[in-house]
Amino acid sequence: MNSELEKKIEAILFYTAEPVKVSFLAKTLEVKIDVVREALLKLNASLESRGIKMVEHNDEVSLVTSPEFAPLIEKLIKDEREREL
């Protein structure tokens, strides 16, 4: 598998910051859906020890914060809201 494809998928998911259909990735990257799915598996494995995770639901994928960092993110949101007041 081409790690370049994984990087492109990661860039698209990061840029969109919302769920993206697997079929959209295949069309945009001009590869077959099976090739995208294989790259997604490898991307997901490479993210296992990082602060973000990939989530797939209803044939859509997105990047999310790792659950283990939920308290940190909640603190950031709380601090941000307090500054706005």
Backbone bond lengths (Angstrom), bond angles and torsions (degrees), N, CA, C in turn:
res aa  C-N    CA-C-N  psi(-1)  N-CA   C-N-CA  omega(-1)  CA-C   N-CA-C  phi
1 M - - - 1.470 - - 1.514 109.21 -
2 N 1.271 113.77 148.03 1.459 122.08 -177.64 1.532 109.70 -85.92
3 S 1.340 117.28 112.89 1.466 119.77 178.84 1.533 110.71 -64.26
4 E 1.331 116.53 -20.21 1.466 120.34 176.32 1.532 109.73 -63.17
5 L 1.316 116.85 -37.67 1.470 121.29 178.37 1.526 110.21 -65.06
6 E 1.311 117.21 -42.38 1.464 120.99 177.48 1.527 110.40 -59.92
7 K 1.327 116.73 -42.57 1.466 120.73 178.99 1.522 111.16 -63.36
8 K 1.322 116.38 -40.73 1.470 120.14 179.08 1.525 110.71 -64.54
9 I 1.318 116.60 -42.66 1.465 120.22 178.34 1.519 110.14 -62.99
10 E 1.321 116.70 -45.24 1.466 120.62 178.41 1.527 110.94 -58.59
11 A 1.323 117.00 -42.61 1.463 121.37 179.07 1.527 111.25 -62.71
12 I 1.319 116.66 -43.06 1.473 120.41 179.22 1.522 110.10 -63.70
13 L 1.328 117.17 -46.55 1.466 120.67 -179.09 1.523 111.39 -63.38
14 F 1.319 116.81 -38.97 1.462 120.79 178.52 1.526 110.20 -66.51
15 Y 1.318 116.41 -45.84 1.460 121.13 -178.03 1.530 111.94 -63.05
16 T 1.327 116.96 -45.93 1.463 119.30 -175.97 1.521 112.20 -71.68
17 A 1.336 116.78 -31.74 1.469 122.27 179.62 1.527 112.45 54.11
18 E 1.326 116.31 28.49 1.460 122.17 175.63 1.522 108.30 -154.63
19 P 1.332 117.46 164.81 1.463 119.67 -179.22 1.531 112.15 -58.08
20 V 1.338 114.87 139.83 1.463 122.45 -178.95 1.529 107.97 -125.88
21 K 1.310 117.07 134.13 1.458 121.05 178.38 1.533 110.59 -67.40
22 V 1.324 115.36 141.16 1.456 121.00 177.64 1.533 109.53 -59.94
23 S 1.318 116.76 -38.04 1.469 120.44 179.22 1.530 111.30 -63.95
24 F 1.330 117.62 -34.61 1.463 121.53 176.30 1.523 110.54 -64.53
25 L 1.331 116.17 -42.63 1.459 119.93 178.28 1.524 110.44 -61.15
26 A 1.333 116.23 -44.91 1.466 120.42 -179.64 1.525 110.92 -61.44
27 K 1.323 116.15 -45.11 1.465 120.30 -179.19 1.531 110.67 -65.50
28 T 1.313 116.83 -46.74 1.463 121.74 -178.14 1.527 111.68 -62.90
29 L 1.319 116.23 -40.50 1.457 121.10 -176.59 1.527 113.02 -91.01
30 E 1.318 114.68 -1.98 1.467 121.97 177.21 1.524 112.41 56.46
31 V 1.343 114.44 48.44 1.464 121.32 175.47 1.526 108.18 -136.05
32 K 1.325 116.24 165.90 1.467 120.77 179.20 1.524 110.42 -73.36
33 I 1.321 115.04 153.92 1.464 121.26 -179.29 1.528 111.02 -57.41
34 D 1.330 117.66 -40.04 1.467 120.49 179.06 1.528 111.58 -59.81
35 V 1.316 116.81 -36.90 1.470 121.48 178.77 1.531 109.60 -67.36
36 V 1.327 116.41 -40.70 1.472 120.69 177.39 1.525 109.69 -63.53
37 R 1.325 116.91 -45.32 1.470 119.92 -178.98 1.538 111.51 -60.65
38 E 1.322 116.67 -40.38 1.460 120.23 178.06 1.530 110.41 -64.40
39 A 1.325 116.90 -42.22 1.470 121.00 177.90 1.527 110.73 -65.22
40 L 1.326 117.23 -36.70 1.462 120.82 178.18 1.526 111.05 -63.72
41 L 1.331 116.69 -40.34 1.466 120.25 177.44 1.529 110.80 -60.50
42 K 1.314 116.07 -43.93 1.464 120.33 -179.57 1.529 111.26 -69.51
43 L 1.328 116.60 -39.41 1.464 120.04 176.93 1.519 110.04 -62.26
44 N 1.316 116.39 -45.45 1.461 121.11 179.72 1.526 110.69 -58.98
45 A 1.318 117.42 -43.22 1.464 121.44 179.31 1.532 110.83 -63.87
46 S 1.323 116.56 -37.68 1.474 119.33 -178.97 1.527 112.30 -71.68
47 L 1.319 116.93 -18.99 1.469 120.76 -179.20 1.529 112.69 -90.04
48 E 1.336 117.92 -5.49 1.463 121.35 -173.91 1.518 114.19 -56.13
49 S 1.303 118.04 -34.21 1.467 120.09 -176.97 1.524 111.96 -104.62
50 R 1.328 116.16 25.59 1.464 120.63 -175.82 1.531 110.44 -117.86
51 G 1.307 115.95 179.89 1.460 121.47 -178.53 1.515 114.18 -85.96
52 I 1.316 116.55 -1.51 1.461 120.51 176.30 1.518 109.44 -126.26
53 K 1.313 115.23 157.00 1.463 122.73 178.70 1.516 108.16 -130.46
54 M 1.306 115.38 160.90 1.455 121.15 173.67 1.524 107.37 -105.89
55 V 1.319 115.99 135.08 1.452 121.66 179.25 1.526 108.03 -119.97
56 E 1.336 115.95 135.12 1.464 120.39 175.56 1.523 108.02 -120.13
57 H 1.331 115.41 129.59 1.460 121.59 -179.63 1.525 108.48 -151.29
58 N 1.324 116.65 129.52 1.471 121.83 179.09 1.524 112.67 52.65
59 D 1.314 116.32 45.40 1.467 122.84 177.29 1.533 113.02 63.63
60 E 1.337 116.09 24.24 1.456 121.95 174.44 1.521 108.40 -125.23
61 V 1.322 116.22 148.48 1.462 120.68 178.36 1.521 109.86 -126.28
62 S 1.324 115.33 151.87 1.457 120.18 177.59 1.525 108.54 -154.66
63 L 1.313 115.19 162.82 1.457 121.57 174.11 1.522 108.50 -99.44
64 V 1.315 115.49 137.49 1.464 121.05 -179.95 1.524 109.09 -135.93
65 T 1.313 115.85 163.08 1.462 120.95 174.84 1.520 108.98 -70.03
66 S 1.311 117.04 140.65 1.461 120.98 176.85 1.525 109.34 -60.39
67 P 1.332 117.18 135.59 1.468 120.67 -178.62 1.528 113.75 -54.55
68 E 1.321 117.55 -31.08 1.459 120.21 -178.21 1.531 112.45 -63.97
69 F 1.340 116.81 -17.90 1.462 120.51 -179.60 1.530 113.16 -102.18
70 A 1.327 116.51 12.78 1.464 121.11 179.46 1.533 111.93 -56.06
71 P 1.347 119.91 -45.32 1.473 118.92 178.84 1.537 112.80 -59.39
72 L 1.316 117.11 -38.82 1.459 120.75 178.77 1.528 110.73 -63.94
73 I 1.322 116.91 -45.86 1.462 121.35 -179.49 1.523 110.52 -65.10
74 E 1.339 116.69 -40.90 1.468 120.09 177.46 1.527 110.70 -60.84
75 K 1.322 117.09 -40.10 1.474 120.99 177.85 1.527 110.38 -63.56
76 L 1.326 117.48 -43.53 1.465 120.77 178.51 1.532 111.35 -60.92
77 I 1.320 116.36 -42.72 1.463 120.63 179.38 1.526 110.05 -64.38
78 K 1.326 116.32 -43.81 1.468 120.40 179.68 1.536 110.77 -62.34
79 D 1.337 115.89 -46.21 1.470 120.01 179.43 1.531 111.10 -61.28
80 E 1.313 116.08 -40.34 1.469 120.88 -179.97 1.524 110.78 -64.29
81 R 1.322 116.44 -43.01 1.471 119.90 179.03 1.524 111.81 -65.00
82 E 1.312 116.46 -39.23 1.476 120.25 179.51 1.521 111.16 -65.59
83 R 1.321 117.45 -35.58 1.471 121.02 177.86 1.520 111.38 -66.97
84 E 1.333 115.88 -33.93 1.466 119.49 -179.68 1.506 112.71 -68.37
85 L 1.326 116.37 -26.02 1.475 120.27 178.87 1.492 107.81 -78.88
